[in-house]
Amino acid sequence: MIVNSNVQHNGRAVRLDIPSSPSTQEPSAAVAGYYGRVKVVVEMALALFMLLLSAPVILLACIVVKLTSHGPAFYCQIRLGRGGRPYTLYKIRTMVHDCERHSGARWATPNDVRVTTVGRFLRRTHIDELPQLWNVLRGEMSLVGPRPERPEFVRQLMISVPRYGERLAVRPGITGLAQVQLPPDTDLESVRRKLAYDIYYVQQQGFLLDCRILGGTVVYLAGLPCCVIQRLLGIPDGDAVERQYQNPLPQSPHLPEFNPV
């Protein structure tokens, strides 16, 4: 089955056809039940607290960005959320304004020339990600979950990377199991490696795993290596997620259908 989603890109409508499967529609009944409802409320409360706490940092970063480069301080971009629903993600701008006008959509690369001097600092400290707390308050994102991808890339990735659509079963997150252990995507193989972590999270998510990932994010931001994160917090390593990726759990046969708007 194909579900259709119309999104705006560069001022014009783009039609995105997303293959629908049970795993792209709903997580397991247990996750979609009590914990799923509690998680939304708790994360919204935490996001509000963190947004109020980080507001001076966001304001200062925006001022510095405006003073050092042309263009808006905030960067708004269409991403795909749970079930393939498009939404607007907010970040502090770290690249030259309108840098994809001629090249089209491109992944960032190491030492990307499009990143400004201030932007490199914001990316290294992850301050540029703080405005996504607003997306959590709006119910479009979670604190923990697979990172959201751009619609320009999703359709091709669903063709090129087996089971890629399964990561759309839950709301995307600001941080995730893959983010505290792997570097940013650079090619299809790196996407596949991260997908194994995302699918592990979709199938195993719960209170303890979310707490471990949030704790791992703090340790990661402190600059400690991945092996320390795994040992301190018991976060699943690459072998565990690869075993589950190669041996998928059975899916629920009766799941309600999503119709992205």
N, C-alpha and C positions, 0 to 999 in steps of 0.2 A: 504494500500500500504506500502511496505517496501523500504526504501532507504538504500543503503549499503555504509559504510564508512570504509576504511582501515587505521588504525593508527599504529604507532610504539610504542611498550611498552617493556621495558627491552631488547631492541635490536632486537625484532622480530615483525613481522606484526601481528596485531590482527584485525579480522573482526568484525565490529560492525553493527548490523542490527537495524535501528531506525525506528519504526513505523511512517509513515508520515501522517499528517492530515493538514487541512487548517491552523490551529493555529500554527503549527510548521514550516510553510513555509513563511508567510509574516504577518506583523502587518496590522492594518486597513489601508484603502486607505488614510485617512487623515494623519496618522503618517508616512506612506511610502512616502508621497508627500513632500510638501515644508519644513515642520519642520524637517523631517527625513534627507533631504539633507543639510539643514543649520546646523543641530546638528553635523553632521560628520565634517564639516569644522571648526566650532567653537571649538569642542572638541579637534581636532588635534592641533589647534593653542594654546589652553590652555595647552594641554599635553606637547607641545614643550617648552612653557614658564616654566611650573612646573618642567620639566625634567632638564632644564638648571639651574633652581634655586636650585633644590635638588641634583644636581650632586656631590657637595662636601660631602653632608651627605651620599649619596650612596657609594662614594669612601671610606670614613672613615669607614663605616659599613663593607664594603668588606674586608678592611685591618684587622679590628678587628676579623672578622670571620676566616680569613686565619691564623691569629696568635694564635687563641685559639682552633681550632679544625681541624682535618684532612679532606681534601676534597676541592672541588671548592667553591668559594665564592657565585656564583650564582647557583640557583636551577632551572632547566628547566623541565617542566612537560607538557604532552599532556592534553589539555582540549578540550571540545566541545563548539564551538561558535554558531553563528546564523545558524539555519537550520541544526544543527548537524555537521557542518564542523569542523574537528580537526585542532588545531593550537598549537604552543608551547608557553606556558605561562612562564614568567620570574619573579623570586622572589630572594631575598637574602636568602641563606640557613639558616634555623633556627634549623634543626634537625641534628642528627648524620648522616654522609655521608653513603648512600646506606643502610639505616635502614630498608628497606622493602625487602631486598634480600631473607630473609628466611620466613618472615611473609606474604608477598604479600601486596596488596593495603589495607590500613586501614585508617579510619578517625582518625584525631587527637582527643585526649580526654583531659579533664582537668587534669593538672599535668602530662602530658604525659612524660614518662621517656626518650623518644627519643629526646626531645627538649633540646638543649644545654643551658648553663647559659646565654650566650650572646643572644641566640635565644629567650629566654623568654623576654628579654628587647625589642628586635626588634619586637616581636609579640605584646607586650603590647602597644608599641608606633606606631605600624603599619608601621615602617620604611621598613620592609621587603617587603611591597607591592609596594614601589615606582618604581621598575623596570618595573611594568606593564604599566607605562606611555609609554614605548616603544611599547607595544602591541596596545595602542590607536593610536599612530602615524602610525602603520602599518595597521590600519583599522580593526584589529581583535577584538578589545574591545572598549567599550565606557567608559567615566568617570562614567556614571550612568546606571545601568541595573542589571539584576539578576546575582549573582555570578556564574562563570563557574564551571562546575563539571567535574570530571575525567570520561573518557569513561568506565572504569572498573565498575563504580557505576551506570552510567546512564541507562543502559539496565535493570538492576534489579529494579531501582527506577521507570522506566516507567511501569513496570509490577505491582509493589507494591503500588504505589501512584497515584490515579486517576488524570488525567489532567497534569501529570508532564511534558509531551512533549510540553505543551503550552509555557513554559518559554524559549524555543528555538526559539521563533518567532522574537526575537530582539538580537542585539549583547550583550554579557555579559558585566558587568561593574566592575570597581574597587570598587565602593560603590553602595549601592542600598537601596530601601525602607525597606527591611527586615534587612539589616545590621545595620542600625542606631537604630533599635528597639529590635532586638532579638539576643540572644547569638548564637555561632556556633552550627552547627548540631551535635547531638550525637546519635540520633535514628530516626526511621521512623516517629514518631509523630512530632519531631522537624522539619523534612524535610517537612511534610505536612503543618505545620504552616507557614514556610517560603514560601512555594509554593503559599499560599493564597496571600501573599504580592507581590510575583513576578507576579502573574497573574493580580492583581490589577494594577501594574505598566505597564504591557504589554498593557492592555486595556485602561488605562487612561493617558499614558505618554504624556508629553507636556512640553513647556518651563517653566511654573510656577512650575510644580511638580518637574522637574529636578533641578531648582534653590532651591526649598525647601529641597530636599534631599542633595544637595551639602552643603547648609547652615547647615542642620541637622548633616552632617558628621563632620563639624568643631566644632559644639557644642558637639557632641558625643566624639570627640577626646579631648575636654577640660574637659571631665569627668562629664558632667551634666547628670542627669537621663533622661530616655526616656520620662517621663511625661512632663518635661520642654521643650524638643524638640518639642513635639506635640503641646503644648500651644503656644510657641514662634513662630513657623513657620507654624502652621496649617497642619502638616503632618497627613495623615489618620491613625487612630488607629486600633487596632485589630478588633473591632466590625465592622468597615466599610469594611475592607478587607474580613472578614469572610462572611458578607452579600453578597458581590459580588461573592465570591468563591462558595457559595451555590446557587446563582442565576446568572449563567453565561450570559453574553451578547450574542446576536445572532452573528454568524460568517459570514464573507463575503463568498458567495458561489463560487466565481470565483477568485482564487488566483494563480499566477504563481508558478510553481513547482521548488523546490530546488533539486539539485543533488549534495550532498556533495562529495568532491574529496577524 
